[in-house]
């Protein structure tokens, strides 16, 4: 099997955990697993992904609809003759399915991981686009959608037969050991006894970082000892740090930068509450699922597929996007009530076991591939 991921593997996140688990499943059946990325994995990430049946390769600009990456994929498939090709983060419309067929690949799959702009509403595409999409994707066996929201968008656009669309949620490894939260706090200078709100995400406007910073100002008026832990990199990181500093909250914020393995390093264990206050229409929310697996209550926005993960009043609270006052209100409620945090955290763990278990969802994917 050749799996093409249109990203660079810079951390051990949900995608890398999935790729390793899939490779292990294939190894148990005597299959080779070729993992293609935008760049070769290095260091800790490479060591995590390496298994006896794994080979790495590189497909540059795989998300572009262009001749060069298509020709490069053809060369990869010549080096690694494949029975199955699975595409991730490459764009729904591409020449890759036909390249695969022409190289003798037996089955081709595409996973739709795409989030959408703020306020996006899927509509049926014009006839010419529907015809072009169906022609390009005629060789596709299945489109895997990672949430009911994504599947609904796919079907509303009417770019592929409904019978080839299958929803399999993104997943988390429920057996993974949570890291040492106290050690994580110490390592990043977080006050030992402070109630901690964490968000792990790219530092970009779509993730609602300014909304969280504004909410923090309100929270600190009520809970002066609260601390905000933001993990991730992005072009606007310095801007957001300056915003917190200009509002006089610098000592209440820790900006960790990229955390290479948030579960094992103890990011979630260090948090009392986890946020995901996105503005855009999230396809899934891997951080949310990881926080649920860690038994942490959530405050998240009612966008995209997030309401499939967070049950308002059950394992967390849902708020409107761009609503700092609502975010703050829910954070204060949780930070002031340890019993509520425990109940919601336990409910989240149960929901993760029921819907986002990596082992069970891999079973569904293997069946889609045709393995019994």
Secondary structure, 3 states (H helix, E strand, C coil): CEEEECCCCCCCCHHHHHHHHHHHHHHHCCCCEEEEECCCCCHHHHHHHCCCCEEEEECCCCCCCCHHHHHHHHHHHHHCCCCEEEEECCCCCCCHHHHHHHCCCCEEEEEECCCECCCCCCCCCCHHHHHHHHHHCCCCCEEEECCHHHHHHHHHHCCCCHHHEEECCCCECCCCCCCCHHHHHHHCCCCCCCCEEEEECCCCHHHCHHHHHHHHHHHHHHCCCCEEEEECCCCCHHHHHHHHHHCCCHHHEEEEECCCCHHHHCCCCCCCEEEECCCCECCCCHHHHHHHHCCCEEEEECCCCHHHCCCECCCEEEECCCCHHHHHHHHHHHHCCHHHHHHHHHHHHHHHHHHCEHHHHHHHHHHHHCCC
